[in-house]
Amino acid sequence: MARVKKGLNAHKRHKKILKMAKGFYGSKHTIFKAANPAVMRSLRSAYFGRKLKKRQFRQMWIARINAAARMNDMSYSRLIDGLNKAGIEVNRKMLSEMAIYDAQGFTALCDKAKAALK
């Protein structure tokens, strides 16, 4: 049986990793042995980053809604409770957009939430 050499496959694998390591600092973008762990770490960070992004956006929306709600003499939790009791289903992303770009509409929602809480 003929001897199998892995030169071609190893070269392909090295090229793939070095292509992913473009723009890395120092020898990490030119030397495979340095690039490989850096690329693996960056892929792992990217995976976790995609999960974190969702949490961070929700945090930001809630902070914006809270700020706008307090301008209308309400807290965030009372606003959400009032909207639920009033039967108004608006997600947090749209509420934060309303708080920024449609202050009058947000104020109207706050008034309905206040009325539902009484």
N, C-alpha and C positions, 0 to 999 in steps of 0.2 A: 504494500500500500504506500502511496506517495506521501511525503511529509507535507503537512499543512503549515504554511507560513501565514502569520497574521498581519504582515506589514501593511497590506492594502486597507484592511479593516481598521487597524490602529490609526493609520494616517487619516482615514475618513472621520473617525471619532475625535481625533485631536483637532482636525480642522473645524469640526462642528462646535467643539467647546471653545476654541479660540475665536470663532466668529461671534459666539455669545458674549465673549469677554471683551469685545471692542469697547474702548473708552475707559477701561479699568485703569487704575493708577499703577505706575511703575512697571515691573516685569509681569504683572498679572495679566496683561493683555498680549504678551508675546511668548511666555514660557508656559507650556502645558501643565507642568507640575505645580506651578503657582496659580495658574488660571483655574484648574479643575475645582479645588475646594472653594475658590471665590465664586465661581459660577453656581456651584451647588448651594452655597449659602444664599446667593442672590435669588435663586429660584425658590428656595424655602421662604425667604422674606417676602417675595412677591405673592406667594400663596397665602401667607398669613395676612399680608397687606390687603388682599382682596376681601378678606373677612372683616378686618378692622375698619375698612373704608365705610362699610354699611353702618357700623356702630357710631363712627365719628360723624357721619352725615345726620343720623338720627339725633345725636347729642346737639349738633349745631341747630337743627330745626327746632328742637325743644327750647333751647336757649333763646332763639329769636321769638318764638311764640310767647314765652314767659315774659320777655321784655315788653312786647306789644300788649300783652294781657295786663301787665302792671300799669301801663299807661292808661288802661281803661278800668283801673281800680279792681283788678282781679288777680288771683295767682294762677299759675299754669294748671295746677291740679283742679282748682274749682272751675276753670274754663272747660277743661276736658270733661269733668263730671257733668257740668251743665249742658254741654253739647250732647253728651250721651243721653241724658234725661230728656232733652228736647227732641231726640230722634234724628239729630243732624250727623251724618256720617261724612266727615272730611278728614283725609289723611294729613299727617303732620307736615309733609312736604308742601302740600297746597296751602295749609294754614300759614306756614312761614312765608310763602310767596305772597299770600294775601296781606300779611302783616307788613311786608316791605312795600309792595306796589299798589295795594288797594286798601288803604287805611280805613276808608268809610265802610267798606264791606266787612272788614274785620271788626269794626266797632259795632256794626249791626249784628254780627254773630255773637259778640260779647253780650249785647243787650238781650238776645234770645236766650243765651246761657244763663244770664242773671235771672230772667223771668222763670226759667225752668227750675231753678234752684229754690225759688220762693214757695 
